[in-house]
Amino acid sequence: MVSTAAGLYLLNLPEVQWIKSVEDVPAYQEMGVDFEVEMSDGRTILVEVKTDSYQSGAVFLETKCNGKDGCFVTSRADVWLYVQYKLDRGYWLPMDEVRPYVLANAPRYKVGAAKSKAGGSTWVAEGLIVPIPEVVENCPGARVYEDVLGGAIEVIQGVLTR
């Protein structure tokens, strides 16, 4: 649900021409990608949406999962849209800037763990707990979006009232 709302929010951005959900396409899931996004300048980029309910000012970036490299390391998405839905805030994280910055500074961050039995399978992950304001400040392409879920509702309302 949050991923779909984030996709709708993307449609509301002036630099986005269109989006295509690839969330259910196995080849894209293997790449760690949820959406193909065509930008107004004609580029097509791959976007992964991550969601988090925490309100700590930090994000969990998975570096290991079930003993292998985690999605933060392996995702082939050009951008992560990291949504802290309880704060109704999203972070546009260009991976060519954010990944090298975070990994170079990894020794400074706390390491956290997560596990789940969702979807009929069990996974155990390890990741870095990274202060998101630091990433936004040090990665020039990173942006903060407010009212992500409210913005998605506006897109839906706009479509329904046309």
N, C-alpha and C positions, 0 to 999 in steps of 0.2 A: 504494500500500500504506500509506504513512504517513498519507495523507489519510483512508483508511478507518479506520485505527487511531485517528486523532484524532476521527473521528465517533463511534466506539464509546466513547472516553473521555468525550465530551460527554454521552453517555447516563448516565454514572456520576455526573454532577454533580447535587447535590440541587436546584438551581434549574432544571434542564432536565426538561421533561415528555416530549418526544419529538423525534426528528430525522428529516428526510427528505433523502436525498442527491439533489442536483440537478446533480451533477458532469457528467453526460452530456447535459444539456438545453442546447442551444445558446443559448437566450435568457438563461439564467442565467450561462453562461460569458461571454457578452458583457458582463454586468453585473459580472463578477468575484466570483461567488458559488458556493460548493460545497454548502452545506446550508441548508435552512430549519429553524429551531429554535424549538419552542414552549417558552416559559419557564413555570414553575409559576404565575406571576402572570397567565397568559393571553396575554401578548404573543408575537408571532411575530417573530423577528429573522432576518436573513440573515448567514451566517457564511462567510468565506473562510478556507481553510487554506493556510498557506505553510509550507514546510519548508526546513531549512537544516542542513547537516552541520558547519558551522564551530562551534568551541568558544571563540571569542574574547571573548564577553561583549558582542558587538555584533550587530546584524541589518542585512541589506541590504534597503533599501526602494526599490523600482524607481520612479524618477521619469520616465524616458524609455525607450521601446522602439521600435526601428526608426524613430526620428525623431519619434514622437508621444508624448503624455503616457503615462507608465507606469501600471501597475496600482495603485500606492500612491495616485496622484492620481485615477484614474478609477473604482476599484472602488466599487460601490454597496452593498457589504456593510456591515452595521451594526458587525460585529466581525470582526477577524482573529484567528484562533488560529494563532500563529506557533510552530511546533514545531522546536526544536533537538534532533533525534532522537538524536544521539550523546551528548547530555547528559540525554536522557529528560525534557526540560523543555518546557513550553508556556507561552506568554504570551497572555493574553486581552487584546486591544487594541481598546477601543471607538473606532471610527474618528472619531466626532464630537469626541473629546478628543485622540486621538493625532495624527491628520492635521494639525490646525491647530498643535499644539505643535511637531511635527517641521518643518513647512514654515516656521514663524516662526523656528526656530532653525537652518535649513538652512545658513547661511553658516559655522556653527561645525563642521559635520561634513565628514569626508572624502568625496570622491566616488569611487565604484568603478564598475567595468564588469564585465559578464558577457555571455557569448555561448553559444549552443547550436545544435546541429543536430538536436535531439531531435524525434521525431515527423514526420520528413520535411521539416521546414521549418527555416530558419535565422532566428535573431533575435539582435539585439544590444541590450543594455540598459545603462542608466546609472542609478545610484541612490546614495542616501545611506547611509553606514555609520554607524549610530546606536547608541550605547551603550544597551543595553536597560535596565540598572538606572536610568539617568537618566529614561527614559520612564515606567517603573513608578513611580518616586518622584514625578514631576511630573504624572501623569495619574491622578486619583483612582479611576477605574473600571478601570484596568489591574490585572491579577492575574497571579501566577506559579503555575503548576501543576507539581508534581514527579511523577515516575513516570507520565508520560502513556502510554507504550507498555505498561508493566506494568499500568496501570489498564485499558487496552483488553483485555489478555489476561484480566484478572479478569472483565470483562463477558462475554467469550466463554465462559469456564469456567462462569460462573453460568448462562448460557443452556443450555449443554450438560448441566449437572447437574440441571436442573429436571425 
